[in-house]
Amino acid sequence: MSRVAVVTGGASGIGLGVARRFVADGYRVAILDRNGSAASEAAAELGGDTIAVEVDVADWASVASAFGRVRAELGPVEILVTSAGIESFDALADITPEIWERIISVNLTGTFTCVQAAVADMLPAGWGRIVTISSSSAQSGAPNMAHYTASKGGVISLTKALAVEFARSGITANTIPPSLVDTPMVDQAVAAGDFPGLDVIVPMIPLGRAGTPDDIAAACSFLCSDSGSYITGQVLGVNGGMYI
């Protein structure tokens, strides 16, 4: 029987690209997203053994309920890709406690809660694959994004801790920190005036183009396959050579 894969933030952008690739790989896929209707549309589009589950990854009870539904409808979770995330552009002095908590709760705590839920299935099976989606901004720094870069830096460190803790249990954990990926999130940032257009950033990328969700999905596919069994605790920069 095919493996069960959970993709958070799977209704759009990188998450949708990963979900699409996993369906092509023959997995049973659960698309978890805060936007339940978009998740349902994505699941219907992808077909196969794909389900949509509405979830707020920042809410522990919501995560527990979502993973319970995945187990009931597809089976124990064997693969997890955490793509759910939000960003915000705020000068340091303008970051309120509420803004800080929201970014951290979704990007970092939300990654942790989903990992904790998935590992509960992976440990008895003696097999599991975890890929977190972090950000190259956590490696390079970014202006007006102290909260975002802190959250994604936490994701990188969390992933390394997971790799060490569960290495003897047949579970690997790696993180992909994308640089510029052409997604709706980037379009929204450009429209809001928070981020320069692709035409400004692309010339800085050695390969001469923005990344696509399919680029990230290809790396996830390999890391989550049997061929990726000896890779764990790694930061795999799928970034067109922008950060090497």
Steps between C-alpha positions, in 0.01 A plus 500: 500500500624852422632723775296771670635854460380816674575840347417807706425819313419267215226705334733740320857592416779268607266275695276442200803422285616242755153346526480472121839328485407259779182400316715433192732293722203283590451610861173542683507873569333716763492869414485698823426870475328775694298577187275197495325583174831550317626172643187323375546650153863390495411146607233477232745628239774255595276197527638166612480411867505865605304662781467858620506587868444849639742578780656789690853379569536759776220329692608179673147359520440572131818315407408200715156486337645532149750219546229285654298541184799414282553177694133411475472563126846414364695324775801579722716791385833399349610818319464861613585820316433817697440779252239699694632845580431870503721804459488862604710804424543726802778721630636369828343781701160428347487131590233474768464201735198393296688509168799317651284229655303442181811452285667271752183303572436417135851459363684343793244365744284384210791302361563345841140400563472325164832322545397383846175360363669325208784348702242324715424287193856475369656360818291180518559445127876547530494715186429863423595798290474861616581799280449848639485805277707773659641805318827632366424820691586307816847449354557843351282727714238732356398859577162556666465127560660439839197300614478294180872421483500406869212259444664338198837482676318313774364259241854424382619433854191296580561283196858430602382401847242263352761338279723420796218388731337260254791379288504158667123469451505492121380859470685764299450874532630761258416860418479689172554878523380638165608840376277667241215270396225626271192449719182691592670608825770681300235657276319634807819645644581672171146640474525636853829672423689288753713314249659599167377330185648185353679710240704660780600181681541252213824661368655426842435126463787314328264270307316807370143416600269480798435162650170320454296283738597206278869565574438471873269203449768308310738532794226395744423198284859380516546564871177314579582200284693188595793649308522777760543263792858608581430873496391660826557822690587683180418849375443451128508834323275481195571856395651522154844559648399823674641385834791254485 
